[in-house]
Amino acid sequence: MGSGKTRLGKKLAERMNLDFFDLDGEIERRKNLKISQIFLEKGETGFREIEKKTLHHIIEENDAFVLACGGGTPCFSNNMEQMNSAGKTLYLDVSEETLVNRLLNSKIKRPLIAGMNYGDLKNYVREKLLERKPYYSKAKIWVNPLETSFDTIVKSLLY
């Protein structure tokens, strides 16, 4: 959350002449519900089940594409393994401080952090990064998008 997956994903898709999917956007489109509404009605467990099914549908329905998934997506079910078997996975390794600042200044409403102050958000981000690192470490490619040129990222995906 806040690493720049959607922004970078759109740029990559355009450069590589591929379709782009934002997993949360696809969930909203297919369910005709906002993510926040799904969380309210079904909780995180219900959302994660919908997320898993949508991810699998996207993979089954498309040959080559760029997908920006939510930060928690790789950590549930067999999602990371499914993504790795479908293509190249890219982890955007952004610092905790950068994530906190981006999330505090984000205009996008995020149900998991709604209403958090700076201290709570910093603790949440730290906790999530530690919790999710074992899943993120399974990504085929790691880059810090703030320290790696866009062309280098593209090349890493092509070879």
N, C-alpha and C positions, 0 to 999 in steps of 0.2 A: 504494500500500500504506500503510494507516494514515491515509488522509485522511478517512475516515468515509463512504465511498460506500455501504456496505450500510445503515448506520444511517439516513442521510439518504434513501436510496432507499426504504426501508420507509415512512418518514414521508410522503414525497411520494406514494407509491402509495396509501397510506391516504387522504390528503387529497384526491387526485384521483380516487379510486374506480377505480383501475387495478390490474391484476395486477402483482406484484413478482417479479422473477427476480434471483437472485445467480448470475452466470455460473459461478463455481467450484462453487457448490452444485448447479447443473444438471448440470455435468460429472460430479460425484461421483454424482448420482442416476442419470444415464443410463448411466454406465460401471460403476456399482456398485463404485467404487474411490475411495479418498481421493486428493486432489491429490498429497500427498507420495508415495504409492505409484506414481502415474503418473509423477512425476518420476524416481523410482528406476528404474522399469522401462523408460521410454521416453526419459528425458532431457528437457531443455527443448524441443528441436525437436519431439519427439513430442507433448509436452503442447501446444505452440502449434498444432499441426495439429488436435488434438482440440478445442481451444478455438475455433479458427476455424470448424470444422464445427458445433459446438454453438451458437455465436453466430448463424450463418446459419440454423440450424434454428429457433431462438427467433424470429428476425425473420420467417421464412416462416410460422410456425405461429400468430402472434399479430398482431392489428391494432394495439392500443394497450396499452402496458405501460411499466413502469419497470424498467430493467436496471442493476444494479451490476456493472461488469466489473472484472477485475483491472487493476492499474496498467500491466502490459505489453501488455494486449490491443490498445490502439490502435496499437501500434508494429509489428505483424506483419501480413503479408499485406496485404489491402486492408480490414482491419477498421474503421479510422476512417472511410473513405469509405462503407463499408457502413452503419455506424451513423448517419452524417450523412444518408445518403439515406433511412434508415428513420424518422428523426424528429429531435428536438432533442437535442443532446449537451451535457452540462454538465461542465465541468472544475472540480474542487474545488482551488483554488489555495491550498494550505496551506504554511506555511513549512517549510524544511528542519529547523529545530530542533524544531518541533511534531511532525513526522513521526518524527524520531529518538526523541523522548521517548515518543510513543505506541507505537512498535514495541518499545522496550525494556520497556515496562510491559504489553505485550499478553499476554493469556493464550492467544491463538490461536497455534498453531504454524505458522510460515511457512517452507516448505522453502528458499527462496532466501536467508534470513538466519539460519537455525538456527545457533546457536553463536557468532554474532558478538559481540565486545565493543563498548563504546561507540565507540571510535575507528574500528574497522572498519565499524560500522554507519553512522556519520556520513559516512565516505568513500563508502560504498556508496550512501547516499541522495543525496548530492551528485552523484555520477557518474550515477546513474539519472535524476535530474531534468534534468541537462544533456543527456543522451542522448535522453530522451523528450520534451523541450520542443517540438521541431519537430512532433511528432505531436499532443501535447496542444494546441498552438496552433491546431489545426484545429477544435477544439470550437466549437460555435456560441455557447455562453454560458460565461463565466468568472465564478466567484464565490469569495470567501474565506468559507467557511461560519462562520468565527469572527467575522467582521466584518459579515456580511449576515444580516438577519432571515430566518426561515423563510418568512414571508409574502412577502417581496420575492423570494425564490428561486422560490416557487410562481408569482408573477405573471410572472416572467421566462420561465417555461416555458409559460404560457398565451397569451402574446402574441407 
